[in-house]
Amino acid sequence: MGMEISIIQIGNSKGLRLSKALLERYNIKDKVELILQKGQIIIKPIDKPRQGWNEAFAKMHSEGDDQLLMDEVFEDENFDEWE
């Protein structure tokens, strides 16, 4: 099934406007996956963008890969300058 949709100006970029009916029908929330394939762009809904993260984080923790790479605050950092 095909459908013609106009390209619209969004600031300095251009984009697609999807109707509320399409968003609801395909359960499109905040993100979609773009698949570039032989002269086509396929827009695919992302059902669960963070699926599997809990398992991945648990594995990282068990292997010690969840440590900070650098300190959160540097010794010479002065927060008074930020005000």
DRENDRENLUM-73635 format. One line per 5 residues: their letters; for each residue x, y, z of N, C-alpha, C, O. Coordinates in pm, whole numbers, padded with zeros to 5 digits, m for minus. Example, Ala and Ser with C-alpha at 12.3 -4.5 7.8 and 13.67 -1.06 7.14 Angstrom:
<rs>
AS = 01319,m00569,00780,01230,m00450,00780,01320,m00330,00780,01424,m00332,00846 | 01285,m00225,00708,01367,m00106,00714,01290,00003,00787,01341,00114,00804
</rs>
This chain:
<rs>
MGMEI = 00084,m00118,00000,00000,00000,00000,00088,00123,00000,00181,00132,00080 | 00062,00218,m00087,00140,00340,m00095,00054,00460,m00062,m00069,00454,m00065 | 00119,00569,m00029,00049,00691,00008,00140,00809,m00026,00261,00801,m00005 | 00084,00915,m00077,00162,01034,m00109,00152,01132,00006,00042,01166,00051 | 00269,01178,00054,00277,01274,00164,00369,01387,00120,00475,01363,00063
SIIQI = 00328,01510,00147,00408,01626,00109,00525,01646,00205,00516,01617,00325 | 00635,01696,00151,00750,01735,00231,00725,01878,00277,00689,01963,00196 | 00745,01905,00407,00720,02039,00461,00849,02100,00514,00944,02029,00548 | 00852,02232,00520,00966,02306,00574,00956,02306,00726,00850,02338,00781 | 01065,02271,00794,01073,02277,00940,01203,02350,00971,01310,02288,00975
GNSKG = 01196,02480,00994,01318,02559,01015,01403,02553,00891,01356,02583,00782 | 01531,02515,00908,01623,02502,00794,01618,02363,00733,01688,02336,00635 | 01537,02275,00791,01528,02137,00743,01394,02113,00676,01310,02203,00667 | 01375,01993,00629,01247,01953,00573,01207,01823,00640,01292,01749,00688 | 01077,01795,00644,01032,01675,00712,00899,01626,00658,00842,01683,00565
LRLSK = 00852,01520,00718,00723,01460,00684,00628,01485,00800,00668,01484,00916 | 00503,01507,00768,00401,01519,00871,00312,01396,00860,00248,01373,00757 | 00309,01315,00967,00227,01196,00969,00098,01226,01044,00101,01289,01150 | m00012,01181,00991,m00142,01208,01054,m00155,01133,01186,m00085,01034,01210 | m00243,01181,01271,m00270,01117,01398,m00315,00972,01376,m00279,00883,01453
ALLER = m00395,00950,01273,m00444,00815,01243,m00329,00719,01212,m00329,00605,01259 | m00230,00765,01133,m00113,00680,01103,m00031,00653,01229,00012,00540,01252 | m00010,00757,01310,00068,00742,01432,00004,00639,01524,00072,00554,01582 | m00128,00647,01538,m00199,00553,01624,m00201,00413,01565,m00179,00314,01636 | m00228,00403,01436,m00239,00271,01372,m00110,00191,01382,m00113,00070,01405
YNIKD = 00004,00259,01366,00133,00191,01367,00206,00207,01501,00323,00171,01512 | 00137,00262,01601,00192,00279,01736,00327,00353,01733,00424,00310,01796 | 00331,00463,01660,00453,00544,01651,00450,00644,01764,00357,00723,01776 | 00554,00640,01848,00563,00730,01964,00665,00840,01937,00634,00939,01872 | 00788,00821,01986,00891,00925,01977,00996,00899,01870,01060,00993,01823
KVELI = 01015,00773,01832,01122,00741,01738,01073,00641,01635,00981,00563,01659 | 01137,00645,01518,01116,00545,01414,01253,00503,01362,01352,00573,01381 | 01258,00390,01296,01380,00344,01231,01367,00371,01082,01266,00336,01021 | 01468,00433,01022,01470,00455,00878,01556,00346,00815,01672,00328,00854 | 01500,00275,00720,01572,00170,00650,01591,00217,00505,01494,00239,00433
LQKGQ = 01717,00234,00465,01750,00279,00330,01776,00156,00245,01865,00077,00275 | 01696,00139,00139,01701,00014,00065,01669,00036,m00083,01555,00070,m00116 | 01766,00018,m00170,01746,00021,m00315,01653,00132,m00362,01549,00106,m00422 | 01691,00257,m00333,01612,00371,m00379,01486,00397,m00300,01402,00476,m00342 | 01470,00332,m00186,01352,00350,m00102,01395,00388,00040,01504,00354,00084
IIIKP = 01308,00458,00108,01324,00483,00250,01203,00423,00318,01090,00463,00291 | 01226,00328,00406,01119,00262,00478,01118,00318,00620,01222,00319,00686 | 01003,00363,00666,00988,00413,00803,00926,00302,00885,00814,00259,00859 | 01000,00254,00985,00955,00142,01066,00936,00186,01211,01028,00243,01271 | 00818,00161,01269,00797,00198,01409,00894,00122,01500,00929,00007,01473
IDKPR = 00936,00188,01606,01017,00123,01709,00924,00100,01827,00884,00194,01896 | 00889,m00026,01848,00794,m00058,01954,00852,m00035,02093,00789,00030,02177 | 00970,m00088,02116,01031,m00079,02249,01176,m00038,02231,01264,m00124,02224 | 01204,00093,02222,01341,00138,02192,01444,00096,02296,01563,00090,02264 | 01402,00066,02421,01498,00028,02525,01488,m00120,02561,01534,m00162,02667
QGWNE = 01429,m00198,02473,01413,m00340,02499,01550,m00406,02515,01639,m00386,02432 | 01566,m00484,02622,01690,m00555,02647,01793,m00476,02726,01898,m00530,02760 | 01765,m00349,02757,01862,m00267,02830,01887,m00321,02970,02002,m00322,03015 | 01782,m00366,03042,01802,m00416,03178,01899,m00533,03180,01987,m00540,03265 | 01882,m00625,03085,01971,m00741,03078,02114,m00697,03044,02211,m00748,03100
AFAKM = 02125,m00603,02952,02258,m00554,02913,02327,m00484,03030,02447,m00503,03052 | 02251,m00403,03106,02310,m00334,03222,02350,m00434,03330,02455,m00419,03394 | 02268,m00537,03351,02301,m00639,03451,02430,m00712,03412,02514,m00739,03497 | 02444,m00742,03283,02566,m00809,03235,02688,m00717,03252,02794,m00762,03294 | 02671,m00590,03218,02781,m00494,03235,02824,m00489,03381,02943,m00489,03411
HSEGD = 02726,m00485,03473,02757,m00476,03615,02832,m00601,03661,02930,m00592,03735 | 02784,m00719,03618,02848,m00844,03662,02991,m00855,03610,03074,m00922,03670 | 03019,m00789,03497,03154,m00794,03439,03238,m00672,03477,03351,m00658,03432 | 03181,m00582,03561,03256,m00464,03605,03270,m00358,03498,03358,m00272,03508 | 03185,m00362,03395,03195,m00265,03286,03108,m00142,03308,03089,m00062,03216
DQLLM = 03054,m00124,03429,02964,m00010,03452,03029,00096,03541,02960,00174,03606 | 03162,00100,03542,03234,00200,03621,03250,00329,03541,03258,00326,03418 | 03254,00443,03612,03276,00571,03546,03415,00574,03482,03512,00524,03539 | 03422,00632,03364,03551,00642,03295,03632,00760,03347,03754,00763,03333 | 03563,00859,03405,03631,00973,03465,03548,01019,03584,03430,00985,03595
DEVFE = 03610,01096,03673,03539,01146,03790,03423,01236,03748,03430,01303,03645 | 03317,01236,03830,03202,01322,03800,03238,01469,03813,03191,01552,03736 | 03322,01502,03912,03363,01640,03937,03516,01642,03938,03580,01560,04004 | 03571,01737,03865,03716,01751,03864,03761,01832,03985,03688,01919,04032 | 03879,01803,04036,03929,01869,04156,03935,02020,04141,03909,02093,04236
DENFD = 03970,02069,04022,03985,02213,04001,03858,02280,03949,03861,02396,03908 | 03747,02208,03950,03621,02263,03896,03561,02361,03996,03555,02332,04116 | 03519,02477,03948,03463,02580,04034,03320,02607,03991,03297,02668,03886 | 03224,02562,04071,03083,02578,04034,03034,02722,04049,02930,02758,03994 | 03110,02807,04122,03071,02948,04136,03074,03019,04001,02999,03115,03981
EWE = 03159,02974,03909,03169,03035,03778,03046,03009,03692,03025,03077,03592 | 02965,02911,03729,02849,02870,03648,02729,02959,03675,02633,02957,03598 | 02732,03036,03782,02615,03119,03817,02612,03248,03742,02521,03329,03761
</rs>
